[in-house]
Amino acid sequence: MMDRTAPQSTPYQSGTASLQRLTQFARDMGNPTSLPAIAERILSGLSEVSQHSKGVLYLFDRERECFCQVVSQAQIPLIATSPAFPLNHPLVQLLAHHQGILDSSTLTDSLCRASLDDTTDSQLTTLPVKLAIPLLNRGKLIAFVLLQSRIGATVIPSHTMELLAAMAQNAANALDSFLLYEDLRQSQALMRRTDRLRSLETIAGGFAHEIRNPLTSIKTFIQLAPERKDDSQFIGEFSRIVLDDVNRIERLIQEILDYARYMEPRLTDEDLNEIVSSCLYFIQVKADSRGIKIEKDLSPELPRGMLDRQQIKQVLLNLLLNAMDAMSEKIGTLRVRTARLQKAEGEVWTQIEIEDTGHGISPESLDHIFDPFFTTKHASAVNEGTGLGLTIAHQIIREHRGEIQVQSTEGVGTTFRINLPSHQA
C-alpha cells in the first residue's frame, strides 16, 4: 500500500537532474560584476532548490570582524533586525564548528543548549530559520545563508540536501575567488598610486618651470594696465595673452590632480604625441639640472588611439625617470621618438621609443626587468626603487592590448619600445 504522507517527488530527485542543476548554478557564478550580484545569485539558487522563498546571506567582514548582511530575499522577520552577527555569536560558532547544513530542529536544540550572555539576542532560539547553510572555504566559514519556507514545516529529501551541500561548496569557492580578485585589484590600484606619487616631486618641479612664464606675463599686464588703460590695442592684445596663460595654468593644475589621483581606466581619443610632449615638459627641469640633453623626434603622421591618458603618462614618466637615473653618473642624452608602425597583419599601430646613454642593464637582470619587486637601484639610496614601476608599466600596456620591449647593452645604454594599437586598420 502506498504511503500517502510520503514527500512528493521533486525535479531534483534524479542524479542527472541534480548534476544539471549544479552545472547551471556553477555557470551562474561565472563573471560576477559585483559582490551584491554574486551574493544574489547564490541566495536565489539555494532558495530555489530548497523551495524556501525567504532568505538572507551574511558575509565575513575582515575590517569589522563580524558577519554582515549582504543581500536578502523577502526579508525574514527578526533576522532582518540583525544586520550583523559577531564572531562569538552562538549561531556563528555553531555553523563554524558543525560545518554542515542545519535544519530547524538541529538549530533549535543546539542553540537552546548554548550558554547565552546578556548581550546575545534573547529571541535567538525562536529565530524563524528553517535552514542554515554555511559557506566554507578550506574549512573556514566565510559566509552563511539563512532560509525560511513559505508555509509551515517542509521536509527536505536527502538528495536535495546533498545537492544544497554541493551548491554551497561551489558558492563558497566562487565567492572566495571573487574576494581574492577584488583584493588583487585593490592592491594593483595601490601599487599604481604609489608609483604615481614617486614621480610627483619631478612633476612639481616641471610645473613650477611651466607656470613661470605665464605668471610673468600676467604680472606685467597688471603692472602696466593702469598706465595703458586708454590704449585699446594694448588692453585687447594683452587680455588675450593673459587669458591664454590662465587657461594654460588651469590645464597644468588639472594634469597634476589627475595624475596624483588614481582613477578607473578610462579610454579616450588621444594624440600620443601630445601626451609625450606633456611628459617631456615635466621632466625638462630635472634633465637640465643634471646636464642631460633631451632629443625629441615626434612623427607628424602618428595615428590617434583610444588610451587612458593618465595611465600612459604614468608609464612614460616611469621610463623617462628611470632613463635619467641610469645616466646619473655622467652627462648623457635621452632620445624620445614616435613612429607609425605597420603590423604584418595590416594593422596600423603607434610606437614610442625611449633611449638613454646610461650604464645599461646586464643580460641576467634583463630577463627579470618586469618582475615584481625586482630593481637594479640598490646602489644609491637617492635612486633606490621599489621594483614595481616596470611591473605596473608592463601591466598597463598589456591592458591597452599593446606591447612593451626592451633592449640594453652594458656601458652603452637602454632602449624601451612601446607599441600600441591605433584607430586605423
C-alpha positions in Angstrom: 0.0 0.0 0.0 1.3 3.4 -1.0 2.3 5.8 1.8 0.2 8.9 1.0 2.2 11.0 3.5 5.5 10.5 1.7 7.1 13.6 0.4 6.1 14.5 -3.2 8.8 14.0 -5.8 10.7 17.0 -6.9 12.7 17.8 -10.1 15.9 17.3 -8.2 15.4 13.7 -7.2 17.4 12.1 -10.0 21.1 12.3 -10.1 21.0 13.6 -13.7 18.7 16.5 -12.7 20.9 17.3 -9.7 24.0 17.4 -11.8 22.3 19.6 -14.4 21.1 22.0 -11.7 24.6 22.1 -10.1 26.2 22.8 -13.5 23.8 25.6 -14.2 24.4 27.0 -10.7 28.2 27.0 -11.4 27.6 28.8 -14.6 25.5 31.4 -12.9 28.5 32.1 -10.6 30.7 33.0 -13.5 31.9 36.5 -14.3 30.1 38.4 -11.5 30.2 42.1 -11.8 30.0 42.9 -8.1 29.7 41.4 -4.7 25.9 42.0 -4.4 25.5 40.4 -7.8 27.3 37.1 -6.8 25.6 37.1 -3.4 22.2 37.5 -5.1 22.9 34.5 -7.4 24.0 32.4 -4.5 20.9 33.2 -2.4 18.4 32.8 -5.3 20.0 29.4 -6.3 19.8 28.0 -2.8 16.3 29.3 -2.2 15.0 27.8 -5.5 16.4 24.3 -4.9 15.4 24.2 -1.2 12.0 25.7 -2.1 12.4 28.4 0.6 11.1 31.8 -0.5 12.7 33.9 2.2 16.4 34.2 2.9 19.4 36.3 3.7 23.2 36.0 3.1 25.8 37.1 5.6 29.5 37.6 4.6 32.5 37.8 6.9 33.8 41.4 7.1 37.5 41.4 8.0 37.7 45.0 9.0 34.7 44.9 11.3 35.3 41.2 12.4 31.7 40.2 12.1 29.3 38.6 9.5 27.4 41.4 7.8 24.2 41.1 5.8 24.9 41.5 2.0 21.7 40.6 0.3 18.2 39.4 1.4 15.2 37.9 -0.4 11.8 38.6 1.0 13.4 39.6 4.4 12.8 37.2 7.3 11.3 38.9 10.4 13.8 39.1 13.3 16.7 38.2 11.0 16.1 41.5 9.2 16.7 43.2 12.5 20.2 41.7 12.8 22.3 43.4 10.2 25.4 41.7 11.6 26.5 38.7 13.7 29.7 39.0 15.8 32.2 36.1 15.7 31.3 35.0 19.2 27.6 34.7 18.4 26.3 31.2 19.1 24.8 30.9 15.6 28.1 31.7 14.0 30.0 29.4 16.4 27.6 26.6 15.6 27.9 26.9 11.9 31.7 27.2 12.1 32.1 24.0 14.1 29.3 21.9 12.6 30.4 22.7 9.0 27.2 21.3 7.6 23.7 22.3 6.7 21.4 22.7 9.8 17.7 22.3 9.7 15.3 24.0 12.1 15.2 21.1 14.7 19.0 20.9 14.9 19.3 24.7 15.2 16.7 24.9 18.0 18.3 22.1 20.0 21.8 23.4 19.6 21.0 27.0 20.3 18.9 26.1 23.4 22.0 24.3 24.8 24.2 27.3 24.1 25.1 29.5 27.1 23.8 32.9 26.2 25.1 36.1 27.9 23.2 39.3 28.3 24.5 40.8 25.1 23.1 37.9 23.0 19.7 38.3 21.3 17.2 36.9 23.8 15.0 35.7 20.9 17.8 33.7 19.4 16.2 30.3 20.0 13.0 31.5 18.3 14.5 32.7 15.1 12.2 31.6 12.2 15.0 29.8 10.4 14.3 26.6 8.6 17.7 26.1 7.1 21.2 27.5 7.9 23.7 26.8 5.1 27.4 27.5 5.9 29.7 28.5 3.0 33.1 27.1 3.8 36.5 27.5 2.1 39.4 25.4 3.3 37.4 24.6 6.5 36.8 28.3 7.3 33.4 29.9 7.5 33.4 32.8 5.0 29.6 33.3 4.7 26.3 31.7 5.5 22.7 31.7 4.3 19.6 31.6 6.5 16.4 30.4 4.8 12.7 30.3 5.8 10.0 28.3 4.0 6.7 29.7 2.7 4.2 27.8 4.8 4.9 25.6 7.9 7.5 22.9 8.1 8.9 21.4 4.9 10.6 18.0 4.8 13.7 18.2 2.6 14.7 14.9 0.9 18.2 13.7 1.4 19.2 14.0 -2.2 18.1 17.7 -2.1 20.3 18.2 1.0 23.2 16.7 -0.9 22.6 19.0 -3.8 22.4 22.0 -1.5 25.7 21.0 0.1 27.4 20.7 -3.3 26.0 24.1 -4.3 27.1 25.6 -1.1 30.7 24.4 -1.7 30.6 25.7 -5.2 29.3 29.1 -4.0 32.0 29.3 -1.3 34.7 28.7 -3.9 33.2 31.2 -6.3 32.8 33.8 -3.5 36.4 33.2 -2.2 37.8 33.6 -5.8 35.8 36.8 -6.3 37.1 38.3 -3.0 40.7 37.3 -3.8 40.3 39.0 -7.2 39.0 42.2 -5.5 41.9 42.2 -3.1 44.3 41.8 -6.0 42.6 44.6 -7.9 42.8 46.9 -4.9 46.5 46.0 -4.4 47.2 46.8 -8.0 45.4 50.2 -7.6 47.5 50.9 -4.6 50.7 50.0 -6.4 49.8 52.3 -9.3 49.1 55.1 -6.9 52.4 54.6 -5.1 54.2 54.7 -8.4 52.5 57.9 -9.4 53.4 59.6 -6.1 57.1 58.6 -6.7 57.0 61.0 -9.7 55.2 63.9 -8.1 58.4 65.6 -6.9 59.7 65.8 -10.5 56.3 66.8 -11.8 56.1 69.6 -9.2 59.5 70.9 -10.5 58.3 70.8 -14.0 55.1 72.5 -13.0 57.0 75.4 -11.4 59.0 75.8 -14.5 56.0 75.7 -16.8 54.0 78.4 -14.9 56.8 80.8 -14.5 56.4 82.4 -18.0 52.6 82.7 -17.7 52.8 84.3 -14.3 55.4 86.8 -15.6 53.1 87.9 -18.4 50.1 88.2 -16.0 52.2 90.2 -13.6 53.4 92.5 -16.4 49.9 93.1 -17.6 48.7 94.0 -14.0 51.6 96.5 -13.6 51.1 98.2 -17.0 47.3 98.2 -17.2 46.7 101.3 -15.0 49.1 103.4 -17.3 47.8 101.9 -20.6 44.1 101.7 -19.7 43.2 104.0 -22.6 45.3 102.0 -25.1 42.6 99.7 -26.5 45.0 97.8 -28.7 47.3 97.1 -25.7 44.4 96.1 -23.4 42.9 93.8 -26.1 46.1 92.1 -27.1 47.4 91.6 -23.6 44.0 90.5 -22.3 44.1 87.7 -24.9 47.6 86.6 -23.9 46.7 86.7 -20.2 43.6 84.6 -20.7 45.6 82.0 -22.7 48.2 81.9 -19.9 45.5 81.5 -17.2 43.9 78.6 -19.2 47.4 77.1 -19.5 47.9 77.2 -15.7 44.5 75.6 -15.2 45.3 72.8 -17.5 48.6 72.1 -15.8 46.9 72.1 -12.4 44.3 69.6 -13.6 47.0 67.4 -15.1 48.7 67.2 -11.7 45.5 66.5 -9.9 44.5 63.8 -12.4 47.9 62.2 -12.2 48.1 62.1 -8.4 44.6 60.7 -8.1 44.1 57.1 -9.1 41.1 56.7 -11.5 39.5 53.7 -13.0 40.8 53.1 -16.6 39.0 55.5 -19.0 39.8 55.2 -22.7 39.5 58.4 -24.7 40.5 59.5 -28.1 44.1 60.8 -27.6 47.0 62.3 -29.6 50.0 60.3 -28.4 52.5 63.0 -29.5 50.7 65.5 -27.2 51.0 63.1 -24.2 54.7 62.5 -24.9 55.3 66.3 -25.1 53.4 66.8 -21.9 55.7 64.3 -20.1 58.8 65.8 -21.5 57.8 69.3 -20.3 57.5 67.9 -16.7 61.0 66.3 -16.7 62.8 69.1 -18.6 63.8 70.9 -15.4 65.3 67.8 -13.8 67.1 66.9 -17.1 68.6 70.4 -17.2 69.8 70.2 -13.6 71.7 67.0 -14.4 73.1 68.2 -17.7 71.0 65.6 -19.7 70.2 66.5 -23.3 66.7 65.6 -24.5 66.3 64.9 -28.2 62.7 64.7 -29.4 61.6 63.3 -32.8 57.8 63.0 -33.0 56.2 61.7 -36.2 53.7 64.2 -37.7 51.8 61.2 -39.2 51.2 59.4 -35.9 47.6 58.0 -35.8 45.4 58.7 -32.8 44.5 56.0 -30.4 42.0 55.1 -27.6 44.0 55.4 -24.5 43.8 56.1 -20.8 45.7 59.4 -20.8 46.8 59.3 -17.1 47.9 55.6 -17.2 50.0 56.1 -20.4 51.6 59.2 -18.8 52.4 57.1 -15.7 54.2 54.5 -18.0 56.1 57.2 -19.9 57.1 59.2 -16.8 58.4 56.0 -15.2 60.5 55.1 -18.2 61.8 58.7 -18.6 62.8 58.9 -14.9 64.4 55.5 -15.0 66.4 56.6 -18.0 67.6 59.8 -16.3 68.6 57.7 -13.2 70.6 55.4 -15.4 72.6 58.5 -16.6 73.1 60.0 -13.1 76.9 59.4 -13.1 77.6 61.0 -16.4 76.2 63.6 -18.8 74.0 61.8 -21.3 71.4 62.0 -24.0 67.7 61.0 -23.7 66.1 60.3 -27.1 62.4 60.1 -27.5 60.8 59.1 -30.8 57.3 58.3 -32.0 56.6 56.5 -35.2 53.8 54.9 -37.3 54.1 51.1 -37.1 52.7 48.8 -39.8 52.0 45.3 -38.4 52.3 42.2 -40.6 48.5 41.7 -40.3 47.9 45.0 -41.9 47.0 46.8 -38.7 48.4 50.3 -38.1 49.9 50.8 -34.6 51.9 53.6 -32.9 55.3 53.2 -31.4 57.1 55.2 -28.7 60.9 54.7 -28.3 62.8 55.9 -25.2 66.6 55.5 -25.5 69.2 56.5 -22.9 73.0 56.5 -22.9 73.2 55.2 -19.4 75.1 52.3 -17.8 72.8 49.7 -19.4 71.3 46.5 -17.9 73.1 43.2 -17.6 71.6 40.2 -19.6 70.8 38.4 -16.2 68.8 41.4 -15.0 67.2 42.0 -18.3 65.3 38.7 -18.0 63.7 39.9 -14.8 63.2 43.5 -15.6 59.4 43.3 -15.5 59.2 41.0 -12.4 57.5 42.5 -9.3 59.9 44.0 -6.8 62.9 43.5 -9.0 65.2 46.6 -9.1 68.7 47.5 -10.0 68.7 50.7 -8.0 70.1 49.4 -4.7 73.5 51.1 -5.1 72.2 54.6 -4.3 69.8 55.5 -1.5 68.7 58.5 -3.6 67.7 56.5 -6.6 66.5 53.3 -4.8 63.4 52.0 -6.3 60.5 49.7 -5.2 60.8 47.4 -8.1 57.1 47.9 -9.0 57.4 50.7 -11.6 58.2 48.5 -14.7 55.8 45.8 -13.5 53.0 48.3 -13.4 54.1 49.8 -16.8 54.0 46.3 -18.3 50.5 45.6 -16.9 49.1 48.9 -18.2 50.4 48.4 -21.7 49.0 44.9 -21.8 45.6 46.2 -20.6 45.8 48.6 -23.6 46.4 45.5 -25.8 49.9 46.7 -26.6 53.5 45.5 -26.2 56.5 46.8 -24.3 60.0 45.7 -25.3 63.5 46.4 -24.0 67.0 46.2 -25.4 70.1 47.0 -23.5 73.9 46.9 -23.7 76.0 47.4 -20.6 78.0 50.6 -20.8 76.1 51.8 -23.8 72.5 52.3 -22.9 69.0 51.0 -22.9 66.0 51.4 -25.3 62.4 50.8 -24.4 59.8 50.5 -27.1 56.0 50.7 -26.5 53.7 49.6 -29.3 50.0 50.5 -29.1 47.1 49.8 -31.4 45.5 52.8 -33.2 42.1 53.6 -34.6 43.2 52.7 -38.2 43.2 49.2 -39.6 
